Amino acid sequence: MTPRLALPHEAADLWRIRNLAIRDGCQSVYPPEVIAAWTPDALPSGYFEAIKGNPFYVIDDPELGAAATGFLDIKSGSVEAIFTLPACNGKGYASAIMIAIIAEARHRGFRQLTLAATPNASGFYLRHGFSTVREALYPSALAKADLPCVEMILTL
């Protein structure tokens, strides 16, 4: 289970992983109408730029193909878009991506990483050494709402 770099032509598949993960994992955190707005089937144009402009990792499942994603936003030093297909939860895919992102950040000389976690995902990041900075509201243009989140930091 080695993360590989995503290719731009995979954008639609990676966007689908994101949406399925949010729709499944965030049910207890956000109202259904917010989740529906936040996970449109239409791929935003900026998603291609995220894939092309950052170390954007993918884990392939032997049966399902692309099954987990995540990237290091090199402009902000933040961890972004760690999502796993619900059918693949618990297989360690997200952890492998997190390890790759941390290694990439260290290689690039980052001294810290930040992220804004959904409340249901904050425990995952705590297990990977992140500390909670504060609870906050994350303005989401897609969701047309301010989403409760947990701002976190990892000193490298």
C-alpha positions as a printed Julia matrix, in Angstrom:
156×3 Matrix{Float64}:
   0.0    0.0     0.0
   2.19   2.76   -1.31
   0.74   6.16   -2.06
   1.32   7.42   -5.58
   0.9   10.85   -7.09
  -2.47  11.55   -8.69
  -2.79  12.31  -12.36
  -5.01  15.16  -13.6
  -7.14  12.82  -15.72
  -8.2   11.08  -12.46
  -9.86  14.21  -11.09
 -13.45  12.99  -11.48
 -12.68   9.71   -9.69
 -10.88  11.51   -6.88
 -13.74  14.01   -6.52
 -16.14  11.05   -6.24
 -14.04   9.59   -3.39
 -14.22  12.94   -1.61
 -17.97  13.18   -1.99
 -18.7    9.62   -0.9
 -16.45  10.01    2.15
 -18.14  13.25    3.21
 -21.65  11.91    2.58
 -20.88   8.85    4.7
 -18.62  10.2     7.41
 -20.17  13.58    8.1
 -23.8   12.5     8.53
 -23.62  12.95   12.29
 -21.91  16.34   12.05
 -23.67  18.4     9.38
 -27.3   18.62    8.24
 -28.24  16.69    5.06
 -28.86  19.86    3.04
 -25.37  21.17    3.89
 -23.76  17.85    2.93
 -25.73  17.8    -0.34
 -24.6   21.33   -1.22
 -21.01  20.58   -0.15
 -20.72  17.48   -2.33
 -21.95  18.39   -5.81
 -21.38  15.85   -8.53
 -20.01  18.59  -10.79
 -16.26  18.85  -10.47
 -15.02  22.36   -9.61
 -12.32  23.66  -11.94
  -9.97  24.41   -9.04
  -9.74  20.71   -8.27
  -7.59  20.11  -11.36
  -5.23  22.85  -10.16
  -4.95  21.23   -6.74
  -3.95  17.94   -8.37
  -1.47  19.54  -10.78
   0.06  22.05   -8.39
   0.56  20.02   -5.21
   1.81  16.62   -4.08
  -1.64  14.98   -4.33
  -1.56  11.35   -3.22
  -3.75   8.36   -4.05
  -3.92   4.85   -2.65
  -5.18   2.16   -4.98
  -7.25  -0.69   -3.61
  -6.64  -4.01   -5.41
 -10.36  -4.46   -6.06
 -11.75  -0.92   -6.29
  -8.92   1.09   -7.84
  -8.4    4.6    -6.48
  -9.72   4.44   -2.92
  -8.13   7.21   -0.86
  -6.75  10.69   -1.47
  -4.99  13.55    0.25
  -2.59  16.34   -0.53
  -0.17  18.86    0.86
  -1.12  22.4    -0.09
   2.37  23.72   -0.69
   1.31  27.38   -0.6
  -0.33  27.24    2.81
   1.48  24.28    4.4
  -1.82  22.59    5.1
  -3.06  19.04    4.84
  -6.05  18.83    2.52
  -8.59  16.37    1.19
  -7.74  13.17    3.05
 -10.7   11.03    2.09
 -11.29   7.28    1.83
 -14.03   5.37    0.08
 -16.39   4.19    2.84
 -15.95   0.57    1.68
 -12.22   0.91    2.41
 -12.37   2.51    5.86
 -10.12   0.8     8.37
  -7.59  -0.5     5.83
  -4.93   2.08    6.74
  -5.13   3.96    3.45
  -5.63   7.4     5.01
  -2.76   6.77    7.43
  -0.44   5.86    4.56
  -1.35   9.11    2.81
  -0.86  11.09    6.02
   2.62   9.59    6.45
   3.47  10.49    2.84
   2.26  14.07    3.31
   4.29  14.51    6.5
   7.4   13.11    4.79
   6.86  15.43    1.8
   6.44  18.44    4.1
   9.67  17.6     5.93
  11.47  17.11    2.6
  10.3   20.56    1.51
  11.52  22.14    4.76
   8.17  22.89    6.36
   8.38  23.38   10.12
   4.71  22.75   10.74
   1.53  21.56    9.1
  -1.96  22.89    9.68
  -5.41  21.64    8.81
  -9.08  22.2     9.44
 -10.67  18.85   10.32
 -14.31  17.96   10.32
 -15.23  17.12   13.92
 -15.69  13.45   13.06
 -12.13  13.26   11.64
 -10.21  15.11   14.37
  -9.37  11.88   16.23
  -7.58  10.55   13.14
  -5.32  13.61   13.09
  -4.71  13.46   16.84
  -3.47   9.89   16.34
  -1.01  11.23   13.77
   0.49  13.77   16.18
  -1.6   16.85   15.46
  -2.76  19.05   18.33
  -6.01  20.95   18.53
  -5.64  24.71   18.22
  -9.32  25.63   18.48
 -12.8   24.9    17.25
 -13.83  27.24   14.46
 -16.2   27.82   11.6
 -14.86  27.13    8.11
 -16.58  29.18    5.4
 -17.47  26.85    2.52
 -18.6   28.38   -0.76
 -19.74  24.97   -1.98
 -21.81  24.21    1.11
 -23.01  27.81    1.28
 -22.47  27.54    5.03
 -19.95  27.99    7.77
 -18.92  24.45    8.71
 -17.86  23.66   12.26
 -14.3   22.37   12.2
 -11.31  21.73   14.41
  -8.19  23.7    13.52
  -5.1   21.61   14.17
  -1.31  21.86   13.95
   1.65  19.51   13.79
   5.18  20.69   14.53
   7.67  18.88   12.32
